Amino acid sequence: MLRGLFRVSGRGAAFRARPSSAKLHLAVGAVCQESAFKYPPTSVPAMPSCNFTPEEYMGMSKERMMEIRRQNCNPMTMKITYYKKPLFIHQGYMQWLWDVDGRRYLDLFAGVATVSVGHCHPKVTAAIEQQLKRLWHTTNIYVYPPLHEYCEKLASYLPDPLKVIYLTNSGSEANDLAMLMARLHTGNYDILTLRGSYHGGSPQTMGLASNAAYKYPIANGLGCTNTMCPDVFRGPWGGRHCRDSPVQTIRECSCSQGHCMANEKYIGQLKETFATSVPNRIAAFFGEPIQGVGGAVQYPKNYLKEAYKLVRERGGLCIADEVQTGFGRTGSHFWGFQGHGVIPDIITMAKGIGNGFPLGAIVTTQEIAASFGKGVHFNTFGGNPVACAVASSVLDAIQEDGTQKNSLDVGTYLLTELAKLRDKYEIIGDVRGKGLQIGVEMVKDKVSREPLSQDAVNGIFEDIKDMGVLIGKGGICGQIFRIQPPMCITKEDADFFLAIFNKSLYNYMERR
Ligand SMILES: Cc1ncc(COP(=O)(O)O)c(C=O)c1O
């Protein structure tokens, strides 16, 4: 029984915690607090109610789908089927998914951080239906209202001078275009990224990805260089005040107010990369405001501001990849870059922009667009009328539903409660993020911060699914749970997940 027991196994020790507010200063600087978590690990509340009735599933059998998957689908779909017992999804409504057997799940991963306002959101569905009856497709060689209505609307969400929009079909395509634009505009070639980042699966963006799992053994990444990720939990430096999150790391910190040693050290690493690994003039720096696939990794508060300055001194453009952080997900701001007090030269977006409809965009300045305008750029589907109608209704839904505020409120609540679980369980090393972009890093123990084994992570992950909640995984070792739900989830949903997560951790501790 682990309730009330705080186990510290860094050197194999296990002991009872002191009263609830007691702080434990561990040998290498971890500071923990015994849990004030409200659910006994054995209790699992009922799933919050939902007044939507899905259609009865009458389609193909599960066995037949798996046979087709093996024989006719991209083999990667077999490799990455997320669960040991796969999930056969039939229908969705807002934060809920139903499988083919009619079982309901709370979706806290949103088809990889993509369903922004809710599955089959009525407003977005109505907008698609209306546009489908009017005009499915034409291209931007003609002038049609949905494209212009959307570009004007999206531009109104962006600060000057970011007002010129290119529409694409995916995030990879948007990032490809941003790489090309940066190179043409600056006349330089080299592009910098942070380790652990992911910017797409195209041959060009594969060079930006600093995560071996997404690399193929072909010549890639010509002109792409990565630098140390300023990860204040896993990296060599980090403390208790570094990041812009309601939850800080458990590492100790002796910085005086207004000073961040970790930031200085990581900026020092960036300067070393400039001095050793790239030419004096570069084309761009790509950064996610909070890493997505990397596992909600956050940088010290002023890192991006200082990095942008160094990049611009070398002639480079600063590119914010908002594919996961955009459209209000971080709660405090509409765009992730705003939380860092910077204005990029190019912003790329996808995923949440269309609530799951295939669409991407890049936004830049008139000046950069003019450099790119010297050649002809054409994209058959970019700016498709249906896609524009969808994206426009997504922006309206975000406004009408108060989605950004909900991200802030429910996200902050979830983060704060998850931090209590971190303090209770030795295997939760870090809880971080902002709004509904949350990461929970699983470790062998808090002292070593070594990643928890994949078997253990997968076991907990499967258990959470079996109890009715879907979350994601990320990080270079797959050791980070990701919570990036449709932004319509409620506090009641958050409580349900917290109880399930608590139970799955308890089950794991009992099993091991
Ligand atoms: C931050 C980021 N950028 C770009 C991409 C690529 O987007 P897409 O899969 O739409 O090509 C992803 C996808 O996960 C992403 O997370």
The ligand as an SDF file (V2000), in Angstrom:
LIG
                    3D

 16 16  0  0  0  0  0  0  0  0999 V2000
    5.6400   20.7480  -34.0270 C   0  0  0  0  0  0  0  0  0  0  0  0
    5.2930   20.0170  -35.2890 C   0  0  0  0  0  0  0  0  0  0  0  0
    5.6270   20.5410  -36.4720 N   0  0  0  0  0  0  0  0  0  0  0  0
    5.3170   19.9390  -37.6240 C   0  0  0  0  0  0  0  0  0  0  0  0
    4.6560   18.7400  -37.6440 C   0  0  0  0  0  0  0  0  0  0  0  0
    4.3320   18.0630  -38.9440 C   0  0  0  0  0  0  0  0  0  0  0  0
    2.9760   18.1930  -39.2070 O   0  0  0  0  0  0  0  0  0  0  0  0
    2.2470   17.1880  -40.2240 P   0  0  0  0  0  0  0  0  0  0  0  0
    2.2190   15.8420  -39.5730 O   0  0  0  0  0  0  0  0  0  0  0  0
    0.8910   17.8150  -40.4170 O   0  0  0  0  0  0  0  0  0  0  0  0
    3.0380   17.1870  -41.4800 O   0  0  0  0  0  0  0  0  0  0  0  0
    4.2780   18.1540  -36.4350 C   0  0  0  0  0  0  0  0  0  0  0  0
    3.5670   16.8650  -36.4090 C   0  0  0  0  0  0  0  0  0  0  0  0
    3.4280   16.2030  -35.4180 O   0  0  0  0  0  0  0  0  0  0  0  0
    4.6170   18.8080  -35.2260 C   0  0  0  0  0  0  0  0  0  0  0  0
    4.2890   18.2800  -34.0430 O   0  0  0  0  0  0  0  0  0  0  0  0
  1  2  1  0
  2  3  1  0
  2 15  2  0
  3  4  2  0
  4  5  1  0
  5  6  1  0
  5 12  2  0
  6  7  1  0
  7  8  1  0
  8  9  2  0
  8 10  1  0
  8 11  1  0
 12 13  1  0
 12 15  1  0
 13 14  2  0
 15 16  1  0
M  END
$$$$
